[in-house]
Amino acid sequence: MELIAGNYYENIKCENFNDKETGRIRVRPLSGQNLPTNLVIECSKSERELHPIGTKFITKNVKVCQKPDGRIYLRAKDQFIKKIG
């Protein structure tokens, strides 16, 4: 699947995880949503660190973004994620 910077996706279910590369708690999409699960979702640091690893969240809207080095990532609108389940 080719992700195009600037595109939006709605109501993405995701989870927090411990990123072994950076040692930080990050958020990634859950499988089965037509998005790669190895992407990072930029969102509220306080919310993603408040809950145990593996907590499920939903974002209302994410935008595909690209870093200057070429890495693709997703950004949650207003950094918002909400715990579900």
C-alpha positions in Angstrom: 0.0 0.0 0.0 1.3 3.4 -1.0 0.7 6.1 1.6 0.6 9.7 0.2 1.7 12.6 2.4 -1.3 14.8 3.1 -3.9 12.1 2.9 -6.2 11.5 5.9 -7.7 8.4 7.5 -10.7 8.3 9.9 -11.3 6.4 13.1 -8.1 4.5 13.4 -7.8 2.0 16.2 -4.3 1.8 17.6 -2.2 0.7 20.6 0.7 1.9 22.6 4.0 -0.1 22.6 7.6 0.2 23.8 9.7 1.2 20.8 12.9 -0.8 21.2 14.8 1.6 18.8 14.1 4.7 20.8 13.1 3.3 24.3 10.0 5.5 24.1 6.3 4.5 24.5 4.8 5.1 21.1 1.5 4.4 19.3 0.9 2.3 16.1 -2.2 1.3 14.1 -3.8 -2.1 14.8 -3.9 -4.6 11.9 -6.8 -4.9 9.6 -7.3 -1.2 8.8 -5.4 -0.9 5.5 -2.5 0.8 7.2 1.0 -0.6 7.9 1.3 -1.6 11.6 5.0 -0.5 11.6 4.0 3.2 11.3 4.1 5.5 14.4 1.2 7.7 15.2 2.3 11.1 16.6 -0.1 11.9 19.5 -0.4 13.1 23.1 2.6 11.9 25.1 0.8 12.2 28.4 -2.1 10.0 27.2 0.1 7.3 25.6 2.3 7.1 28.7 -0.6 7.1 31.2 -1.8 3.6 30.2 0.0 0.2 30.3 1.7 -1.1 27.1 -0.9 -2.7 24.8 -3.7 -0.3 25.7 -6.1 0.2 22.8 -7.0 3.7 21.6 -8.9 5.3 18.7 -8.1 8.4 16.8 -10.8 10.4 15.0 -8.5 11.5 12.2 -4.8 10.9 11.2 -2.8 12.6 8.5 0.0 11.0 6.6 3.2 13.0 7.1 6.8 12.6 6.0 10.0 13.5 7.8 12.8 15.3 5.9 14.7 12.0 6.0 11.9 10.3 4.1 10.2 8.4 6.9 6.5 8.2 6.8 4.4 8.6 10.0 0.9 9.5 11.0 -0.2 12.5 13.0 -3.4 12.4 15.1 -5.5 15.5 14.7 -4.9 17.8 17.7 -2.7 15.0 19.1 -5.9 13.3 20.3 -6.2 9.6 21.2 -9.0 8.1 23.3 -8.7 4.9 25.3 -11.2 2.2 24.2 -12.3 -1.2 25.6 
